[in-house]
């Protein structure tokens, strides 16, 4: 849907004067990356979070079921898979 866009200017006498008219959509402004290290900080967060969750979940289940390290190992491996998946998603966006 095309809309009529009118640009107005206020004169010194406080009167509105028409500057120009446009038809169409507004132009989208590209966002500049003001912090170029954000990819590295976010990727570190995406790597470490699933691993830490796997360790804590594995250790808490170890205390409950007494499986001598098997569950912790499984959940650390699952956290590693989750980290790789998160990095894949992150690089796919960029």
C-alpha positions in Angstrom: 0.0 0.0 0.0 1.5 3.3 -1.1 1.1 6.2 1.3 1.6 9.9 0.6 4.4 11.2 2.7 4.5 15.0 3.1 7.5 16.8 4.6 6.8 20.1 6.3 9.0 22.9 7.6 8.3 25.6 10.2 9.2 29.1 9.1 10.3 31.9 11.4 6.8 33.1 11.6 5.7 29.7 12.8 3.9 28.8 9.6 4.0 25.3 8.1 5.4 25.2 4.6 5.4 22.1 2.4 8.9 21.0 1.4 8.2 17.9 -0.7 5.9 15.0 -1.2 6.8 11.4 -1.7 4.8 8.3 -2.6 5.9 4.9 -1.4 7.4 3.1 1.5 9.9 4.5 3.9 13.5 3.7 3.2 15.0 1.3 5.7 18.1 2.5 7.4 20.9 -0.1 7.8 22.1 -0.4 11.3 25.8 0.1 11.7 27.7 -2.3 13.9 29.1 0.1 16.6 30.7 -2.8 18.5 32.6 -5.1 16.2 33.6 -7.6 18.9 30.0 -8.5 19.7 30.2 -11.6 17.5 33.1 -13.0 19.6 31.4 -12.1 22.9 28.1 -13.7 21.9 29.8 -16.8 20.5 31.7 -17.3 23.8 28.4 -17.1 25.6 26.8 -19.5 23.2 29.6 -22.0 23.7 29.9 -21.9 27.5 26.2 -21.8 28.5 25.2 -25.3 27.3 28.3 -26.8 28.7 27.7 -25.3 32.2 24.1 -26.4 32.1 25.2 -29.9 31.2 27.7 -30.0 34.1 25.2 -28.8 36.6 22.4 -31.0 35.4 24.7 -34.0 35.3 26.1 -33.4 38.8 22.7 -32.9 40.3 21.4 -36.1 38.7 24.5 -37.9 39.9 23.7 -37.0 43.5 20.2 -38.3 43.1 20.8 -41.5 41.2 24.4 -42.5 42.2 25.6 -43.4 38.7 29.3 -42.7 39.3 29.9 -40.1 36.6 28.0 -41.6 33.7 25.2 -39.0 33.6 27.7 -36.1 34.0 29.6 -37.3 31.0 26.4 -37.7 28.9 25.2 -34.2 29.8 28.6 -32.7 29.1 28.5 -34.3 25.6 25.0 -33.1 25.1 26.1 -29.6 26.1 28.9 -29.8 23.6 26.5 -30.7 20.8 24.3 -27.8 21.9 27.3 -25.5 21.7 28.1 -26.5 18.2 24.4 -26.1 17.2 24.3 -22.6 18.7 27.5 -21.6 16.8 26.0 -23.0 13.6 22.9 -20.9 14.1 24.9 -17.8 15.0 27.1 -18.0 11.9 24.0 -18.8 9.7 22.5 -15.4 10.8 25.6 -13.3 9.9 
